[in-house]
Amino acid sequence: MTPSIAPEPLAAAAPSYVIEPSVVEDCRRIYASVQHELAKVIVGQNDVIEQILISILTKSHALLVGVPGLAKTLIISTLADTLHLTFRRIQFTPDLMPSDITGTEVIHQDPVSGLKEFKFHPGPLFCNIVLADEINRTPPKTQAAMLEAMQEKRVTVGGVTRELPQPFFVLATQNPLEQEGTYPLPEAQLDRFMFLIHVGYPARAEEIQIMKRGTGQICEKPQAVLDGDMIMRMQDTVKALPVADHVYNYALDIVRATRGKEEGSMEYCQRYLSFGAGPRASLNLIMAAKAHAMIHGQMYVGCANIVAVAPAIMRHRIAVNFSAQSEGITPDDVIAKVLATVPQHER
């Protein structure tokens, strides 16, 4: 059996874009430790796990989309077990109201004096990690309350604004098959998620292992190896990681290639896209590439890191038109074409 990896204490990142190699190595080691603990329960899905962790390390949120039974909820709940953070699961339903997730004021009576007053009862949003299960099943009013909390990191109830605990992440799931009785997130709200993660079917060998674990083998329980302070230090390290100008230019070229008839757009995108990616795409490409580089032990960000994170960042920020749909062309096909066409810049 592979021994558990005990991460060493993470040193604070030095300011002004000066990072010691030992700090990046600590981050890589901690990431490997989290992966090891998740593997005790989760079989495969390495790319999905990597993208979820990148979203956490960049103070962002992720939306997981996949057919039922692919362990979307299990991945998130198991990840929560590896972190010393508070965790709540919200099962979104058509009758869920905004106050059910933000909290509400209730009348409280003092048992001694008998005086009555309003007292705030916090909802499930007041935690570090929120699993928003099947977020497209609840009406837009409740979705808006959730998405406002994601953006502002605070909620307003009864005219009083209350800060949410830090760090704060929303990891949402969505079933792409059943559309009857659902409320699909509009493009402007999807844009608030850094990643739209496609959860696919496992490989044959992985599915055999899933069958064995689910029908007889006793799984080890994952241990918590990462706390809030360590996460925030890793977030600071990600932000401080330097990026060369040629990487900024490459990320921008990818995004601008999707934008209609603007300068730098591709004819292929003009033909098959209704609209291209906005500035949030270019911002998130850089931040996600930084995190991707750090968890792999790199002291720099390269164009290859941009390529690695681009599909999950851009697939929900572009829209294919009717011509593309009639030819069976998906957003992922367009992104693959862009990545294959746009040249990588030299140093």
Backbone torsions as a table, in degrees:
resi	resn	phi	psi	omega
1	MET	NA	137.5	-179.4
2	THR	-69.6	128.9	-179.5
3	PRO	-68.1	150.2	178.9
4	SER	-68.2	142.7	-179.6
5	ILE	-92.7	120.7	179.5
6	ALA	-96.9	108.3	-178.1
7	PRO	-70.0	141.6	176.1
8	GLU	-79.0	158.7	178.5
9	PRO	-56.5	137.8	-176.5
10	LEU	-85.6	125.8	178.0
11	ALA	-75.2	152.5	179.7
12	ALA	-71.0	140.8	179.2
13	ALA	-71.4	139.1	178.8
14	ALA	-73.2	147.3	-177.9
15	PRO	-75.9	176.5	173.4
16	SER	59.0	40.6	173.7
17	TYR	60.8	28.2	174.8
18	VAL	-114.5	110.3	-176.3
19	ILE	-120.8	131.7	176.7
20	GLU	-75.6	143.4	177.6
21	PRO	-56.7	-31.4	-179.3
22	SER	-64.5	-31.6	179.3
23	VAL	-67.7	-45.9	178.3
24	VAL	-64.5	-39.3	178.6
25	GLU	-64.6	-38.5	175.6
26	ASP	-60.4	-43.0	179.4
27	CYS	-63.5	-43.1	178.3
28	ARG	-61.8	-41.2	-178.6
29	ARG	-66.5	-40.4	179.0
30	ILE	-66.2	-41.0	176.7
31	TYR	-60.1	-42.8	177.8
32	ALA	-63.5	-35.2	178.9
33	SER	-66.3	-41.8	177.9
34	VAL	-64.2	-43.0	176.9
35	GLN	-58.1	-43.0	-179.3
36	HIS	-61.8	-42.9	-179.5
37	GLU	-68.4	-39.0	178.5
38	LEU	-64.8	-34.2	-178.4
39	ALA	-65.4	-16.7	176.7
40	LYS	-66.5	-24.0	-177.9
41	VAL	-118.9	-41.8	-173.7
42	ILE	-95.4	131.1	176.4
43	VAL	-101.1	123.0	179.2
44	GLY	70.4	-147.0	-179.8
45	GLN	55.7	36.5	-177.2
46	ASN	-63.4	-40.0	179.8
47	ASP	-65.6	-39.5	179.1
48	VAL	-62.4	-46.9	-179.9
49	ILE	-62.4	-42.1	179.7
50	GLU	-61.1	-43.7	-177.9
51	GLN	-68.8	-36.5	176.4
52	ILE	-63.0	-45.0	-179.7
53	LEU	-66.6	-35.9	176.3
54	ILE	-62.7	-41.1	179.2
55	SER	-63.1	-36.8	177.8
56	ILE	-67.6	-41.4	-177.3
57	LEU	-73.7	-9.8	178.0
58	THR	-113.7	17.1	178.5
59	LYS	58.0	38.5	-175.4
60	SER	-120.6	-172.9	-177.4
61	HIS	-129.7	159.2	-176.7
62	ALA	-135.0	146.6	176.6
63	LEU	-117.6	120.6	-179.7
64	LEU	-100.0	126.1	-178.4
65	VAL	-122.2	128.1	178.9
66	GLY	-176.0	160.9	-179.5
67	VAL	-67.2	162.5	-178.6
68	PRO	-61.0	148.8	173.3
69	GLY	88.2	12.7	-178.3
70	LEU	-102.4	16.6	173.0
71	ALA	69.5	28.7	178.0
72	LYS	-61.0	-50.6	-179.7
73	THR	-66.4	-39.5	-178.8
74	LEU	-64.1	-39.3	179.2
75	ILE	-59.7	-45.8	-176.4
76	ILE	-69.9	-44.3	-179.3
77	SER	-66.7	-34.6	177.1
78	THR	-70.2	-38.1	175.8
79	LEU	-59.0	-40.7	178.7
80	ALA	-61.2	-32.5	178.5
81	ASP	-67.0	-24.2	-178.7
82	THR	-88.7	-1.6	-177.7
83	LEU	-119.3	138.4	174.7
84	HIS	-80.5	62.9	-177.5
85	LEU	-134.6	156.0	176.0
86	THR	-75.3	144.9	-173.6
87	PHE	-138.0	134.8	175.0
88	ARG	-134.8	142.8	174.1
89	ARG	-109.8	129.8	176.0
90	ILE	-113.7	117.1	176.5
91	GLN	-88.1	107.8	-176.0
92	PHE	-76.1	130.5	-179.1
93	THR	-133.9	162.9	-178.2
94	PRO	-62.0	-21.3	-177.8
95	ASP	-100.6	9.8	-179.1
96	LEU	-74.9	129.3	-179.7
97	MET	-102.6	157.1	179.2
98	PRO	-54.5	-39.6	-179.2
99	SER	-66.3	-19.8	178.1
100	ASP	-69.7	-22.4	-179.4
101	ILE	-108.4	-31.4	-179.2
102	THR	-85.5	-28.8	-174.2
103	GLY	109.2	170.8	-177.0
104	THR	-150.4	165.4	176.4
105	GLU	-94.2	131.4	179.9
106	VAL	-120.6	155.1	179.4
107	ILE	-79.5	125.6	179.7
108	HIS	-118.0	130.8	179.4
109	GLN	-108.4	125.9	178.0
110	ASP	-68.7	124.6	-175.9
111	PRO	-67.2	-19.2	-177.8
112	VAL	-92.1	-56.1	-176.3
113	SER	-84.4	-21.8	-178.1
114	GLY	80.5	2.1	179.5
115	LEU	-72.2	145.0	179.8
116	LYS	-110.2	141.3	177.8
117	GLU	-150.8	159.2	176.0
118	PHE	-81.2	134.8	178.6
119	LYS	-129.3	134.5	-177.2
120	PHE	-77.8	128.8	175.4
121	HIS	-109.0	106.4	-174.2
122	PRO	-64.9	144.7	177.1
123	GLY	-88.6	-176.7	-176.5
124	PRO	-67.1	-11.2	176.6
125	LEU	-68.5	-18.8	-177.3
126	PHE	-83.5	69.9	176.3
127	CYS	-155.7	178.6	-177.4
128	ASN	-83.5	-43.0	-178.8
129	ILE	-121.1	124.1	177.9
130	VAL	-112.6	124.4	171.1
131	LEU	-95.4	107.0	178.5
132	ALA	-93.0	90.8	-172.9
133	ASP	-80.5	124.3	-180.0
134	GLU	54.7	60.3	-174.4
135	ILE	-63.7	-21.8	-179.3
136	ASN	-81.9	4.2	179.6
137	ARG	-94.6	-5.4	-178.3
138	THR	-106.6	152.9	-176.6
139	PRO	-64.1	160.3	-177.6
140	PRO	-56.2	-31.4	-178.6
141	LYS	-62.4	-42.6	179.4
142	THR	-75.2	-37.6	175.0
143	GLN	-58.4	-41.3	-178.6
144	ALA	-64.0	-38.2	178.2
145	ALA	-64.1	-40.6	178.1
146	MET	-65.8	-46.5	-176.2
147	LEU	-69.9	-29.8	174.7
148	GLU	-66.1	-41.8	177.7
149	ALA	-63.8	-38.1	177.6
150	MET	-60.7	-42.3	-175.1
151	GLN	-78.2	-45.2	-172.2
152	GLU	-92.7	-17.2	-176.4
153	LYS	61.1	30.3	177.1
154	ARG	-160.0	162.4	177.9
155	VAL	-131.7	153.6	177.6
156	THR	-118.4	120.0	179.7
157	VAL	-131.9	127.3	179.3
158	GLY	63.4	30.1	178.8
159	GLY	79.9	1.2	179.7
160	VAL	-111.6	128.5	179.0
161	THR	-91.4	129.6	-178.5
162	ARG	-123.2	130.5	180.0
163	GLU	-74.5	141.0	175.2
164	LEU	-83.5	152.9	179.9
165	PRO	-62.6	150.2	178.6
166	GLN	-114.8	141.7	-3.1
167	PRO	-73.1	158.5	-177.3
168	PHE	-134.3	125.2	-179.7
169	PHE	-135.0	143.4	171.8
170	VAL	-115.3	122.8	175.5
171	LEU	-116.6	108.1	-173.5
172	ALA	-105.4	154.1	175.7
173	THR	-122.3	157.0	-179.2
174	GLN	-151.6	136.1	178.1
175	ASN	-95.6	118.8	-175.9
176	PRO	-80.5	-8.4	-173.4
177	LEU	-85.3	-53.7	-174.4
178	GLU	-86.3	113.8	-179.7
179	GLN	-109.8	-14.9	-180.0
180	GLU	-71.8	129.9	179.5
181	GLY	75.1	18.9	178.4
182	THR	-114.2	168.7	-178.7
183	TYR	-127.8	87.4	-176.9
184	PRO	-57.8	139.8	178.8
185	LEU	-67.8	130.7	176.5
186	PRO	-67.8	161.3	-175.8
187	GLU	-57.8	-37.4	-179.0
188	ALA	-64.4	-31.7	179.0
189	GLN	-82.6	-35.3	175.6
190	LEU	-60.2	-31.8	-177.7
191	ASP	-63.0	-18.7	-179.9
192	ARG	-75.4	-18.4	176.1
193	PHE	-86.4	129.4	176.5
194	MET	-62.1	-48.7	-175.8
195	PHE	-115.8	139.4	160.8
196	LEU	-109.4	107.5	-170.3
197	ILE	-99.4	120.2	174.1
198	HIS	-83.1	121.3	177.8
199	VAL	-99.0	112.8	-175.7
200	GLY	-99.1	179.3	178.4
201	TYR	-70.6	148.5	178.0
202	PRO	-73.7	158.9	173.6
203	ALA	-68.7	164.9	-175.7
204	ARG	-58.1	-47.7	-179.1
205	ALA	-63.2	-37.3	178.5
206	GLU	-66.7	-39.0	-179.1
207	GLU	-68.9	-33.4	174.0
208	ILE	-60.8	-44.0	179.7
209	GLN	-65.0	-38.1	176.8
210	ILE	-61.7	-42.7	179.5
211	MET	-62.5	-42.2	-179.7
212	LYS	-65.6	-43.3	-179.8
213	ARG	-67.0	-39.1	-175.7
214	GLY	-77.0	-14.5	-175.7
215	THR	-119.0	10.4	178.7
216	GLY	-179.8	-44.5	-176.2
217	GLN	-70.1	140.8	177.2
218	ILE	-91.9	121.0	-177.7
219	CYS	-80.7	146.3	172.2
220	GLU	-69.8	153.1	177.7
221	LYS	-90.3	127.4	179.9
222	PRO	-66.1	145.6	179.6
223	GLN	-101.6	146.6	177.5
224	ALA	-74.3	123.6	-175.7
225	VAL	-123.8	-0.9	-173.9
226	LEU	-142.3	131.2	179.6
227	ASP	-114.8	178.6	-175.5
228	GLY	-62.0	-40.6	179.9
229	ASP	-63.7	-41.7	179.3
230	MET	-65.4	-39.5	178.8
231	ILE	-62.3	-43.9	-178.3
232	MET	-68.4	-32.0	174.6
233	ARG	-68.2	-39.8	176.5
234	MET	-65.1	-37.1	176.4
235	GLN	-62.1	-40.5	177.5
236	ASP	-64.7	-38.1	178.4
237	THR	-64.3	-42.6	178.0
238	VAL	-58.4	-47.0	-177.0
239	LYS	-64.9	-31.9	-176.6
240	ALA	-84.5	-10.4	-177.7
241	LEU	-64.7	128.1	-175.2
242	PRO	-72.9	149.5	177.5
243	VAL	-129.7	128.6	179.8
244	ALA	-76.7	156.6	-177.9
245	ASP	-60.0	-34.8	-177.4
246	HIS	-67.5	-26.2	177.0
247	VAL	-75.3	-41.2	174.8
248	TYR	-57.5	-45.8	-178.4
249	ASN	-65.1	-37.9	178.9
250	TYR	-65.2	-45.2	178.7
251	ALA	-60.7	-42.3	-179.8
252	LEU	-67.6	-37.7	177.8
253	ASP	-61.5	-40.0	178.8
254	ILE	-61.7	-46.4	-177.8
255	VAL	-67.4	-46.5	-177.1
256	ARG	-68.0	-22.8	177.5
257	ALA	-63.8	-21.8	-177.1
258	THR	-92.2	-3.6	-168.4
259	ARG	-96.0	80.6	169.5
260	GLY	42.8	-123.5	-175.7
261	LYS	-103.4	18.7	176.3
262	GLU	-70.5	161.7	178.5
263	GLU	-60.3	130.1	179.6
264	GLY	94.6	-4.7	-179.8
265	SER	-74.9	151.2	179.5
266	MET	-89.3	143.8	177.9
267	GLU	-60.6	-35.9	178.7
268	TYR	-59.8	-42.4	-179.9
269	CYS	-71.2	-36.5	176.3
270	GLN	-60.8	-34.8	-177.2
271	ARG	-77.0	-33.7	-169.1
272	TYR	-116.6	-3.2	-178.7
273	LEU	-113.1	139.7	172.5
274	SER	-78.2	-39.8	174.2
275	PHE	-152.8	156.8	-177.4
276	GLY	-101.9	-174.7	-176.2
277	ALA	-78.7	145.3	-179.9
278	GLY	-94.0	-172.4	-177.7
279	PRO	-60.9	-27.9	178.0
280	ARG	-61.4	-29.3	179.0
281	ALA	-65.3	-46.3	-179.0
282	SER	-67.3	-38.6	176.3
283	LEU	-61.6	-47.2	-177.1
284	ASN	-70.4	-30.8	175.9
285	LEU	-59.3	-43.7	-179.4
286	ILE	-68.8	-47.1	-177.9
287	MET	-64.2	-43.4	179.9
288	ALA	-67.1	-37.6	177.8
289	ALA	-64.2	-37.8	175.6
290	LYS	-59.3	-49.4	-179.6
291	ALA	-63.9	-40.1	179.1
292	HIS	-61.4	-42.0	178.6
293	ALA	-65.3	-42.9	-175.7
294	MET	-65.1	-45.3	-177.1
295	ILE	-70.2	-12.4	174.6
296	HIS	-102.5	13.0	173.1
297	GLY	78.4	18.6	-179.4
298	GLN	-88.9	142.7	175.8
299	MET	-91.5	0.1	-176.8
300	TYR	-142.5	165.2	176.7
301	VAL	-111.1	127.4	179.6
302	GLY	-114.0	172.3	178.4
303	CYS	-62.2	-30.3	178.9
304	ALA	-62.7	-32.7	177.0
305	ASN	-68.2	-36.0	175.6
306	ILE	-62.5	-45.8	-179.5
307	VAL	-60.7	-38.5	-176.5
308	ALA	-64.8	-34.3	-175.3
309	VAL	-101.5	-9.8	-172.4
310	ALA	-59.8	-46.2	-176.6
311	PRO	-58.1	-47.1	-177.4
312	ALA	-69.8	-23.6	179.4
313	ILE	-83.6	-34.0	-170.7
314	MET	-100.7	-18.0	-171.9
315	ARG	-64.5	-26.3	178.2
316	HIS	-100.3	7.7	-179.8
317	ARG	-111.9	4.2	173.6
318	ILE	-128.1	157.7	179.9
319	ALA	-132.8	124.5	177.3
320	VAL	-79.1	148.3	-178.8
321	ASN	-91.6	-174.6	-176.7
322	PHE	-64.1	-37.5	179.6
323	SER	-59.3	-43.4	179.4
324	ALA	-65.9	-43.6	-179.3
325	GLN	-61.9	-39.9	-179.3
326	SER	-67.4	-25.0	178.4
327	GLU	-97.5	4.8	178.0
328	GLY	73.9	24.0	-179.7
329	ILE	-90.7	126.9	-177.7
330	THR	-103.5	165.6	174.1
331	PRO	-55.1	-36.8	178.8
332	ASP	-64.9	-34.7	176.4
333	ASP	-64.7	-41.1	179.4
334	VAL	-64.6	-44.3	-179.7
335	ILE	-63.0	-41.6	178.4
336	ALA	-61.3	-39.5	178.3
337	LYS	-65.2	-41.4	178.9
338	VAL	-63.5	-45.9	-178.7
339	LEU	-65.2	-32.1	179.5
340	ALA	-77.9	-20.4	-174.6
341	THR	-99.1	-42.6	-176.3
342	VAL	-69.7	123.6	-178.3
343	PRO	-73.9	143.5	175.4
344	GLN	-77.9	136.9	-176.5
345	HIS	-76.2	148.1	174.2
346	GLU	-86.4	156.9	177.3
347	ARG	-63.9	NA	NA
